[in-house]
Amino acid sequence: MATSSSFEKVGECLYRNPSNGCYYALVKIRGKQIKRSLGTKVLPEARRKLRDFKGDLARMDPEAGQITLASLCERYLATVQHQSPKTIRRKVDIVARIKRHWGETAAGKVRKSDVLGWLAKFSFGEVSYNLHLGAMRAVFRLGVDDRLLATSPVDGVREKRRSRPIRSTPTLTEFTAIVHSIRSQQLSDTAAESADYVEFLGLAGLGQAEASSLRWQDVNFERGQIVTFRQKTRTGFAIPIYPQLRPLLEKRRDAAAEASGLPSPAPDMKVFRVADAKKALAAACRRLNVPNYSSRAFRRMFITTALERGVDVKVVAEWQGHRDGGKLILDTYSHVRAAHSERMAELMTMQSCATAESTENTSDGLQ
């Protein structure tokens, strides 16, 4: 960068890019030249950031150049052990790929082009790409924070924009047929249990994690409320016992009480004895010749139905345990909102305006 005619030297170790006005640092420490964007177009601020950058470099661990990327990965894994088992397994797998590729390569020798080349080797989609990039970013950021690295080669690498396909969502007719098909399998010992489980997913709009962990102490028939826990966001929330859901829960409550010989099931007893119904669901979809719907599809069906019936987006978001006021649902279900908007637009006719004016005039005459 120092020799490039496109950059202007404005001070010791300080350069300016005339094309965008941004300032850059170029510092040499222990025989290694390090460059970094200072992220500002203001000269006094650039000088202050340059001093801070030099100070950070001076405080770097003298042994920093010896640490391998594999060792840095192990440090990173030690910091994520509090996360969910599924998340830990995913990150362990990604770290294993990193270590296989780079082996004992010094972390300080990895360049941005190396990271981009490694990511390009895989044929995965946007989600997997972003997960691998996120792990690399976290590993190198840890090295920078621990003063083992001066900069991260992943800085400035952007995530891939995720596509937003409209996924297959069952109609209410298909949902009813699937539940009936599962329940009618006489040779299955868990047919009724699996059918109730799938029916609950669609009628309550909850996911497998919430349904499989639900206990009778979480269901309050008097208040008409279910208290549950959203595993993805690690937050508790409550949903109403919807009119469409109450008969199913009352049936299961009465059956559980009768089986235990008590007036009501034990509070800590699980509402469902199955943890999922994947096999039963897949078999029913094959029998009915409908798309191979997953449990998430029934959650989408619930949200879609609620929006189409005019339920406020913010309320639907609360029922899903979201804390964003409905932003995610507005983004994800824009195709549903468009149809609803078209139906509402049909109400905006001159006839409706004349009727409203007539009603207003009549009201004024009565005063």
C-alpha contacts under 8 A as a table, 3 or more apart, distances in Angstrom:
res1	aa1	res2	aa2	distance
1	M	4	S	5.19
1	M	7	F	7.06
1	M	26	L	7.88
2	A	7	F	7.13
2	A	9	K	7.68
2	A	15	Y	7.71
2	A	26	L	7.42
4	S	7	F	5.90
5	S	8	E	7.30
6	S	17	N	6.51
6	S	18	P	7.00
6	S	19	S	7.96
7	F	15	Y	6.18
7	F	16	R	5.50
7	F	17	N	4.78
7	F	18	P	6.59
8	E	15	Y	5.40
8	E	16	R	5.06
8	E	17	N	6.42
8	E	18	P	7.19
9	K	12	E	7.70
9	K	13	C	7.88
9	K	14	L	6.08
9	K	15	Y	4.41
9	K	16	R	6.38
10	V	14	L	5.79
10	V	15	Y	5.53
10	V	16	R	6.78
11	G	14	L	4.97
11	G	15	Y	6.98
13	C	25	A	5.56
13	C	26	L	4.89
13	C	27	V	5.68
14	L	23	Y	7.01
14	L	24	Y	5.91
14	L	25	A	4.93
14	L	26	L	6.39
14	L	47	R	7.71
14	L	50	L	7.46
15	Y	23	Y	5.61
15	Y	24	Y	5.10
15	Y	25	A	6.31
15	Y	26	L	7.53
16	R	21	G	6.29
16	R	22	C	5.76
16	R	23	Y	4.41
16	R	24	Y	6.09
17	N	20	N	5.93
17	N	21	G	5.31
17	N	22	C	5.55
17	N	23	Y	6.38
17	N	24	Y	7.72
18	P	21	G	5.04
18	P	22	C	7.56
21	G	41	K	5.38
22	C	37	S	7.59
22	C	38	L	7.48
22	C	39	G	6.59
22	C	40	T	5.54
22	C	41	K	4.55
22	C	42	V	7.95
23	Y	37	S	6.38
23	Y	38	L	5.69
23	Y	39	G	6.87
23	Y	40	T	6.10
23	Y	41	K	6.02
23	Y	42	V	7.94
23	Y	43	L	7.59
23	Y	46	A	6.29
24	Y	35	K	7.10
24	Y	36	R	5.72
24	Y	37	S	4.43
24	Y	38	L	5.25
24	Y	39	G	7.80
24	Y	46	A	7.93
25	A	34	I	7.96
25	A	35	K	5.45
25	A	36	R	5.27
25	A	37	S	6.30
25	A	38	L	6.59
25	A	50	L	6.34
26	L	33	Q	6.93
26	L	34	I	5.73
26	L	35	K	4.41
26	L	36	R	6.74
27	V	33	Q	5.74
27	V	34	I	5.22
27	V	35	K	6.30
27	V	54	K	7.53
28	K	31	G	6.20
28	K	32	K	5.38
28	K	33	Q	4.23
28	K	34	I	5.97
29	I	32	K	5.30
29	I	33	Q	6.47
29	I	34	I	7.59
29	I	57	L	7.53
34	I	150	A	7.66
36	R	151	T	7.69
38	L	46	A	6.18
38	L	49	K	6.42
38	L	50	L	7.19
39	G	46	A	7.92
40	T	43	L	7.83
40	T	45	E	6.96
40	T	46	A	6.16
41	K	46	A	7.29
42	V	45	E	5.48
42	V	46	A	6.07
43	L	46	A	4.88
43	L	47	R	6.21
44	P	47	R	5.18
44	P	48	R	6.35
45	E	48	R	5.05
45	E	49	K	6.15
46	A	49	K	5.13
46	A	50	L	6.05
47	R	50	L	5.00
47	R	51	R	6.34
48	R	51	R	5.22
48	R	52	D	6.40
49	K	52	D	5.01
49	K	53	F	6.02
50	L	53	F	4.98
50	L	54	K	6.16
51	R	54	K	5.18
51	R	55	G	6.16
52	D	55	G	4.98
52	D	56	D	6.21
53	F	56	D	5.12
53	F	57	L	6.30
54	K	57	L	5.09
54	K	58	A	6.16
55	G	58	A	5.08
55	G	59	R	6.37
56	D	59	R	5.25
56	D	60	M	6.47
56	D	147	R	7.56
56	D	150	A	7.70
57	L	60	M	5.20
57	L	147	R	7.84
57	L	150	A	6.13
59	R	147	R	7.14
60	M	64	A	7.01
60	M	147	R	4.72
60	M	148	L	6.09
60	M	149	L	7.34
60	M	150	A	7.39
61	D	64	A	5.09
61	D	147	R	5.97
61	D	148	L	5.75
62	P	65	G	7.36
63	E	66	Q	5.59
63	E	67	I	7.36
63	E	148	L	7.70
64	A	67	I	5.81
64	A	147	R	7.47
64	A	148	L	4.44
64	A	149	L	6.46
65	G	106	A	6.86
65	G	107	A	7.58
65	G	108	G	6.14
65	G	148	L	7.37
65	G	149	L	7.75
66	Q	106	A	6.32
67	I	71	S	6.47
67	I	72	L	7.06
67	I	106	A	5.78
67	I	107	A	6.24
67	I	108	G	7.90
67	I	148	L	7.64
68	T	71	S	5.24
68	T	72	L	6.37
68	T	104	E	5.46
68	T	105	T	5.44
68	T	106	A	4.11
68	T	107	A	4.94
68	T	108	G	7.98
69	L	72	L	4.98
69	L	73	C	6.14
69	L	99	K	7.30
69	L	102	W	7.11
69	L	103	G	7.48
69	L	104	E	6.68
69	L	105	T	6.06
69	L	106	A	5.79
69	L	107	A	4.37
70	A	73	C	5.03
70	A	74	E	6.47
70	A	98	I	7.64
70	A	99	K	5.33
70	A	102	W	7.53
70	A	103	G	6.37
70	A	104	E	6.28
70	A	105	T	7.71
71	S	74	E	5.15
71	S	75	R	6.43
72	L	75	R	5.08
72	L	76	Y	6.29
72	L	107	A	7.52
72	L	139	V	6.49
72	L	140	F	7.72
72	L	142	L	7.89
72	L	143	G	6.80
73	C	76	Y	4.98
73	C	77	L	6.26
73	C	95	V	6.35
73	C	99	K	7.77
73	C	139	V	5.98
74	E	77	L	5.13
74	E	78	A	6.40
75	R	78	A	5.32
75	R	79	T	6.92
76	Y	79	T	5.36
76	Y	80	V	7.04
76	Y	138	A	7.47
76	Y	139	V	5.69
76	Y	142	L	6.93
77	L	80	V	5.47
77	L	81	Q	6.92
77	L	91	K	7.62
77	L	92	V	7.16
78	A	81	Q	6.01
79	T	82	H	7.63
80	V	83	Q	5.71
80	V	88	I	6.79
81	Q	84	S	7.98
81	Q	88	I	6.65
83	Q	87	T	6.36
83	Q	88	I	6.33
84	S	87	T	5.27
84	S	88	I	6.24
85	P	88	I	5.07
85	P	89	R	6.13
86	K	89	R	5.23
86	K	90	R	6.33
87	T	90	R	5.16
87	T	91	K	6.28
88	I	91	K	5.19
88	I	92	V	6.05
89	R	92	V	5.08
89	R	93	D	6.24
90	R	93	D	5.21
90	R	94	I	6.40
91	K	94	I	5.04
91	K	95	V	6.08
91	K	135	A	7.08
92	V	95	V	5.14
92	V	96	A	6.13
93	D	96	A	5.09
93	D	97	R	6.52
94	I	97	R	5.18
94	I	98	I	6.41
94	I	132	H	6.32
94	I	135	A	7.31
95	V	98	I	4.95
95	V	99	K	6.17
95	V	135	A	7.66
96	A	99	K	5.17
96	A	100	R	6.14
97	R	100	R	5.15
97	R	101	H	6.28
98	I	101	H	5.33
98	I	102	W	6.19
98	I	103	G	7.89
99	K	102	W	5.34
99	K	103	G	5.03
99	K	104	E	7.88
100	R	103	G	5.55
102	W	105	T	5.47
105	T	109	K	7.26
105	T	110	V	7.77
106	A	109	K	5.51
106	A	110	V	7.22
107	A	110	V	5.66
107	A	149	L	7.80
108	G	149	L	6.29
110	V	114	D	6.23
110	V	115	V	7.44
110	V	153	P	6.83
111	R	114	D	5.14
111	R	115	V	6.64
111	R	153	P	5.30
112	K	115	V	5.20
112	K	116	L	6.25
112	K	153	P	4.62
112	K	154	V	5.85
112	K	157	V	8.00
113	S	116	L	5.04
113	S	117	G	5.96
114	D	117	G	5.11
114	D	118	W	6.18
115	V	118	W	5.10
115	V	119	L	6.25
115	V	153	P	7.66
115	V	154	V	7.24
116	L	119	L	5.17
116	L	120	A	6.13
117	G	120	A	5.05
117	G	121	K	6.57
118	W	121	K	5.41
118	W	122	F	7.64
119	L	122	F	5.94
119	L	129	Y	7.07
119	L	132	H	7.70
119	L	133	L	7.70
120	A	123	S	7.41
124	F	127	V	7.93
124	F	128	S	5.86
124	F	129	Y	6.36
125	G	128	S	5.66
125	G	129	Y	6.09
126	E	129	Y	5.05
126	E	130	N	6.06
126	E	160	K	5.64
126	E	161	R	6.89
126	E	162	R	5.68
126	E	163	S	7.79
127	V	130	N	5.24
127	V	131	L	6.21
127	V	162	R	6.90
128	S	131	L	5.00
128	S	132	H	6.18
129	Y	132	H	5.31
129	Y	133	L	6.12
129	Y	159	E	7.67
129	Y	160	K	7.26
130	N	133	L	4.97
130	N	134	G	5.84
130	N	159	E	5.49
130	N	160	K	6.47
131	L	134	G	5.00
131	L	135	A	6.25
132	H	135	A	5.18
132	H	136	M	6.33
133	L	136	M	5.12
133	L	137	R	6.06
133	L	159	E	7.28
134	G	137	R	5.01
134	G	138	A	6.14
135	A	138	A	5.11
135	A	139	V	6.15
136	M	139	V	5.11
136	M	140	F	6.27
136	M	154	V	7.19
137	R	140	F	5.42
137	R	141	R	5.93
137	R	152	S	7.60
137	R	154	V	5.68
137	R	155	D	7.47
138	A	141	R	5.00
138	A	142	L	6.09
139	V	142	L	5.29
139	V	143	G	6.59
140	F	143	G	4.95
140	F	144	V	6.33
140	F	149	L	7.75
140	F	152	S	5.40
140	F	153	P	7.52
140	F	154	V	7.44
141	R	144	V	5.04
141	R	145	D	6.10
141	R	152	S	6.29
142	L	145	D	5.06
142	L	146	D	6.06
143	G	146	D	5.17
143	G	147	R	6.20
143	G	148	L	5.04
143	G	149	L	5.32
143	G	152	S	7.99
144	V	147	R	5.00
144	V	148	L	5.79
144	V	149	L	4.66
144	V	150	A	5.88
144	V	151	T	6.07
144	V	152	S	6.74
145	D	148	L	7.56
145	D	149	L	7.99
146	D	149	L	7.66
147	R	150	A	6.78
149	L	152	S	7.15
152	S	155	D	5.62
154	V	157	V	5.52
164	R	332	T	7.35
166	I	335	H	7.98
168	S	291	P	7.50
168	S	293	Y	7.44
168	S	297	A	7.06
169	T	293	Y	7.51
169	T	297	A	5.35
169	T	298	F	7.12
169	T	300	R	6.33
169	T	301	M	5.73
170	P	173	T	7.86
170	P	174	E	5.72
170	P	175	F	6.07
170	P	293	Y	7.36
170	P	297	A	6.78
170	P	298	F	6.95
170	P	301	M	6.14
171	T	174	E	5.14
171	T	175	F	6.15
171	T	301	M	6.94
172	L	175	F	4.95
172	L	176	T	6.15
172	L	301	M	7.66
173	T	176	T	5.25
173	T	177	A	6.24
174	E	177	A	5.05
174	E	178	I	6.08
174	E	290	V	7.87
175	F	178	I	5.16
175	F	179	V	6.31
175	F	202	G	7.63
175	F	298	F	7.78
176	T	179	V	5.29
176	T	180	H	6.21
177	A	180	H	5.08
177	A	181	S	6.02
177	A	288	L	7.91
178	I	181	S	5.05
178	I	182	I	6.26
178	I	281	L	7.37
178	I	284	A	5.78
178	I	285	C	6.73
178	I	288	L	7.51
179	V	182	I	5.30
179	V	183	R	6.22
179	V	195	A	5.26
179	V	196	D	7.67
179	V	198	V	6.68
179	V	199	E	6.14
180	H	183	R	5.10
180	H	184	S	6.10
180	H	195	A	7.32
181	S	184	S	5.27
181	S	185	Q	6.89
181	S	284	A	5.81
182	I	185	Q	5.86
182	I	191	A	5.80
182	I	192	A	7.44
182	I	194	S	7.06
182	I	195	A	5.41
182	I	280	A	6.26
182	I	281	L	7.10
182	I	284	A	5.96
183	R	186	Q	7.85
183	R	191	A	5.02
183	R	192	A	5.04
183	R	194	S	7.52
183	R	195	A	5.22
184	S	191	A	7.14
185	Q	188	S	5.73
185	Q	191	A	5.96
186	Q	189	D	7.74
186	Q	191	A	7.28
188	S	191	A	5.27
189	D	192	A	7.93
190	T	193	E	5.15
190	T	194	S	5.87
191	A	194	S	5.26
191	A	195	A	6.01
191	A	280	A	7.72
192	A	195	A	5.09
192	A	196	D	6.15
193	E	196	D	5.26
193	E	197	Y	6.21
193	E	272	F	7.24
193	E	273	R	7.25
193	E	274	V	7.07
194	S	197	Y	4.97
194	S	198	V	6.20
194	S	274	V	6.95
194	S	276	D	7.63
194	S	277	A	5.52
194	S	280	A	6.91
195	A	198	V	5.25
195	A	199	E	6.00
196	D	199	E	4.99
196	D	200	F	6.01
196	D	248	L	7.47
197	Y	200	F	5.13
197	Y	201	L	6.46
197	Y	211	A	7.70
197	Y	272	F	6.75
197	Y	274	V	7.61
197	Y	276	D	7.63
197	Y	277	A	7.24
198	V	201	L	5.14
198	V	202	G	6.60
198	V	277	A	6.96
198	V	281	L	7.77
198	V	295	S	7.46
199	E	202	G	5.36
199	E	203	L	6.12
200	F	203	L	5.14
200	F	204	A	5.63
200	F	205	G	7.79
200	F	206	L	7.96
200	F	211	A	7.77
200	F	245	L	7.20
200	F	248	L	7.56
201	L	204	A	5.52
201	L	205	G	5.53
201	L	206	L	5.44
201	L	207	G	6.38
201	L	208	Q	7.40
201	L	211	A	7.17
201	L	295	S	7.12
201	L	298	F	6.23
201	L	299	R	6.65
202	G	205	G	5.36
202	G	206	L	7.49
202	G	298	F	4.71
202	G	299	R	5.99
202	G	301	M	6.94
202	G	302	F	5.96
203	L	242	Y	7.91
203	L	244	Q	6.42
203	L	245	L	5.56
203	L	302	F	6.82
204	A	241	I	7.82
204	A	242	Y	7.36
204	A	245	L	6.45
204	A	302	F	7.48
205	G	298	F	6.93
205	G	299	R	4.63
205	G	300	R	7.69
205	G	301	M	7.92
205	G	302	F	5.18
205	G	303	I	7.02
205	G	320	Q	7.37
206	L	210	E	6.25
206	L	211	A	6.60
206	L	299	R	6.07
206	L	320	Q	7.16
207	G	210	E	5.48
207	G	211	A	6.18
207	G	295	S	6.98
207	G	296	R	6.55
207	G	299	R	6.70
208	Q	211	A	5.08
208	Q	212	S	5.84
208	Q	275	A	7.44
208	Q	276	D	6.59
208	Q	295	S	6.92
209	A	212	S	5.47
209	A	213	S	6.29
209	A	230	R	7.70
209	A	231	Q	6.63
210	E	213	S	5.46
210	E	214	L	6.15
210	E	228	T	6.38
210	E	229	F	6.24
210	E	230	R	6.43
210	E	231	Q	7.25
211	A	214	L	5.29
211	A	272	F	7.55
212	S	270	K	7.71
212	S	271	V	7.87
212	S	272	F	6.38
212	S	273	R	7.86
212	S	274	V	6.93
212	S	275	A	4.94
212	S	276	D	7.12
213	S	270	K	6.84
214	L	218	D	6.60
214	L	228	T	6.92
214	L	270	K	5.79
214	L	271	V	5.83
214	L	272	F	7.49
215	R	218	D	5.47
215	R	219	V	7.22
215	R	267	P	6.70
215	R	268	D	5.71
215	R	269	M	5.47
215	R	270	K	4.12
215	R	271	V	5.15
216	W	219	V	5.25
216	W	265	P	7.06
216	W	266	A	7.10
216	W	267	P	5.01
216	W	268	D	6.36
216	W	269	M	6.04
216	W	270	K	6.25
216	W	271	V	5.85
217	Q	220	N	7.28
217	Q	266	A	7.94
217	Q	267	P	4.38
217	Q	268	D	6.17
217	Q	269	M	7.94
218	D	226	I	5.64
218	D	227	V	5.12
218	D	228	T	6.79
219	V	224	G	7.98
219	V	225	Q	6.26
219	V	226	I	4.66
219	V	227	V	6.66
220	N	223	R	5.56
220	N	224	G	5.80
220	N	225	Q	5.29
220	N	226	I	6.15
221	F	224	G	4.72
221	F	225	Q	6.56
221	F	241	I	7.61
222	E	225	Q	7.89
224	G	240	P	5.73
224	G	241	I	5.02
224	G	242	Y	7.91
225	Q	238	A	6.59
225	Q	239	I	5.75
225	Q	240	P	4.45
225	Q	241	I	5.16
226	I	238	A	5.49
226	I	239	I	5.32
226	I	240	P	6.13
226	I	241	I	6.37
227	V	236	G	7.26
227	V	237	F	5.92
227	V	238	A	4.33
227	V	239	I	6.58
228	T	236	G	5.75
228	T	237	F	5.67
228	T	238	A	6.01
228	T	239	I	7.92
229	F	234	R	6.85
229	F	235	T	5.71
229	F	236	G	4.15
229	F	237	F	6.10
230	R	233	T	5.80
230	R	234	R	5.58
230	R	235	T	5.43
230	R	236	G	6.03
230	R	237	F	7.40
230	R	321	G	6.45
231	Q	234	R	4.88
231	Q	235	T	7.09
235	T	321	G	7.44
236	G	321	G	7.36
237	F	318	E	7.89
237	F	319	W	7.87
237	F	321	G	5.65
238	A	319	W	7.11
238	A	321	G	7.76
239	I	318	E	7.92
239	I	319	W	5.37
240	P	319	W	7.98
241	I	245	L	6.11
241	I	246	R	5.91
242	Y	245	L	5.10
242	Y	246	R	6.22
243	P	246	R	5.45
243	P	247	P	7.70
244	Q	247	P	7.05
245	L	248	L	5.67
245	L	249	L	6.56
246	R	249	L	5.22
246	R	250	E	6.05
247	P	250	E	5.14
247	P	251	K	6.07
248	L	251	K	5.17
248	L	252	R	6.31
249	L	252	R	5.13
249	L	253	R	6.01
250	E	253	R	5.00
250	E	254	D	6.12
251	K	254	D	5.33
251	K	255	A	6.19
252	R	255	A	5.06
252	R	256	A	6.01
252	R	271	V	7.44
253	R	256	A	5.18
253	R	257	A	6.14
253	R	264	S	7.03
253	R	265	P	6.62
253	R	271	V	7.87
254	D	257	A	5.13
254	D	258	E	6.12
254	D	264	S	7.19
255	A	258	E	5.15
255	A	259	A	6.16
256	A	259	A	5.15
256	A	260	S	6.29
256	A	264	S	7.40
256	A	265	P	5.59
257	A	260	S	5.24
257	A	261	G	6.00
257	A	262	L	5.30
257	A	263	P	5.81
257	A	264	S	4.55
257	A	265	P	4.58
258	E	261	G	5.07
258	E	262	L	6.55
258	E	263	P	7.60
258	E	264	S	7.91
259	A	262	L	7.96
260	S	265	P	6.86
262	L	265	P	6.60
265	P	269	M	6.79
266	A	269	M	5.30
270	K	273	R	6.60
272	F	275	A	7.43
274	V	277	A	7.20
277	A	280	A	5.36
277	A	281	L	5.90
278	K	281	L	5.13
278	K	282	A	6.03
278	K	294	S	7.45
278	K	295	S	7.71
279	K	282	A	5.18
279	K	283	A	6.11
280	A	283	A	5.20
280	A	284	A	6.18
281	L	284	A	5.16
281	L	285	C	6.27
281	L	293	Y	7.59
281	L	294	S	7.59
282	A	285	C	5.20
282	A	286	R	6.36
282	A	292	N	6.04
282	A	293	Y	7.29
282	A	294	S	7.94
283	A	286	R	5.14
283	A	287	R	6.25
284	A	287	R	5.06
284	A	288	L	6.17
285	C	288	L	5.20
285	C	289	N	5.84
285	C	290	V	5.25
285	C	291	P	6.38
285	C	292	N	5.60
285	C	293	Y	7.08
286	R	289	N	4.99
286	R	290	V	6.62
286	R	291	P	7.93
286	R	292	N	7.28
290	V	293	Y	7.99
293	Y	296	R	7.90
293	Y	297	A	5.83
293	Y	298	F	7.96
294	S	297	A	5.30
294	S	298	F	7.40
295	S	298	F	5.61
295	S	299	R	7.06
296	R	299	R	5.10
296	R	300	R	6.40
297	A	300	R	5.01
297	A	301	M	6.16
298	F	301	M	4.76
298	F	302	F	6.19
299	R	302	F	5.10
299	R	303	I	6.36
300	R	303	I	5.15
300	R	304	T	5.94
301	M	304	T	5.10
301	M	305	T	5.97
302	F	305	T	5.22
302	F	306	A	6.16
303	I	306	A	5.12
303	I	307	L	6.21
303	I	316	V	6.90
304	T	307	L	5.24
304	T	308	E	6.11
304	T	333	Y	7.39
304	T	336	V	6.65
305	T	308	E	5.09
305	T	309	R	6.14
306	A	309	R	5.17
306	A	310	G	6.50
306	A	311	V	5.40
306	A	316	V	7.19
307	L	310	G	5.14
307	L	311	V	5.30
307	L	312	D	7.08
307	L	313	V	6.93
307	L	316	V	7.77
307	L	336	V	7.01
307	L	337	R	7.24
307	L	340	H	7.90
308	E	311	V	7.48
308	E	336	V	6.83
308	E	337	R	7.76
308	E	340	H	6.31
310	G	340	H	7.83
311	V	315	V	6.97
311	V	316	V	6.84
312	D	315	V	5.31
312	D	316	V	6.41
313	V	316	V	5.08
313	V	317	A	6.18
313	V	325	G	7.97
313	V	326	G	5.62
313	V	329	I	7.20
313	V	330	L	7.28
314	K	317	A	5.04
314	K	318	E	6.32
314	K	325	G	5.23
314	K	326	G	4.81
315	V	318	E	5.07
315	V	319	W	6.28
315	V	326	G	7.90
316	V	319	W	5.03
316	V	320	Q	6.40
316	V	326	G	7.40
317	A	320	Q	5.07
317	A	321	G	6.38
317	A	322	H	5.20
317	A	323	R	7.45
317	A	324	D	7.66
317	A	325	G	6.41
317	A	326	G	4.96
317	A	329	I	6.81
318	E	321	G	5.07
318	E	322	H	5.63
318	E	323	R	7.14
318	E	325	G	7.56
318	E	326	G	7.89
319	W	322	H	7.64
322	H	325	G	7.13
322	H	326	G	7.23
323	R	326	G	7.73
324	D	327	K	5.67
324	D	328	L	7.08
326	G	329	I	5.28
326	G	330	L	6.04
327	K	330	L	5.06
327	K	331	D	6.22
328	L	331	D	5.18
328	L	332	T	6.01
329	I	332	T	5.05
329	I	333	Y	5.63
329	I	334	S	7.89
330	L	333	Y	5.60
330	L	334	S	5.76
330	L	337	R	7.71
331	D	334	S	5.68
333	Y	336	V	5.39
333	Y	337	R	6.55
334	S	337	R	5.00
334	S	338	A	6.13
335	H	338	A	5.22
335	H	339	A	6.70
336	V	339	A	5.36
336	V	340	H	6.39
337	R	340	H	4.98
337	R	341	S	5.96
338	A	341	S	4.98
338	A	342	E	6.25
339	A	342	E	5.14
339	A	343	R	6.46
340	H	343	R	5.19
340	H	344	M	6.28
341	S	344	M	5.05
341	S	345	A	6.06
342	E	345	A	4.98
342	E	346	E	6.52
343	R	346	E	5.33
343	R	347	L	7.30
344	M	347	L	5.54
344	M	348	M	7.46
345	A	348	M	5.42
346	E	349	T	6.90
347	L	352	S	6.94
348	M	352	S	6.59
348	M	353	C	7.49
349	T	352	S	5.30
349	T	353	C	6.49
350	M	353	C	4.95
350	M	354	A	6.11
351	Q	354	A	5.10
351	Q	355	T	6.15
352	S	355	T	5.04
352	S	356	A	6.17
353	C	356	A	5.08
353	C	357	E	6.25
354	A	357	E	5.08
354	A	358	S	6.10
355	T	358	S	5.08
355	T	359	T	6.15
356	A	359	T	5.13
356	A	360	E	6.18
357	E	360	E	5.00
357	E	361	N	6.13
358	S	361	N	5.14
358	S	362	T	6.13
359	T	362	T	5.14
359	T	363	S	6.13
360	E	363	S	5.04
360	E	364	D	6.24
361	N	364	D	5.03
361	N	365	G	6.27
362	T	365	G	5.15
362	T	366	L	6.47
363	S	366	L	5.32
363	S	367	Q	6.75
364	D	367	Q	5.41
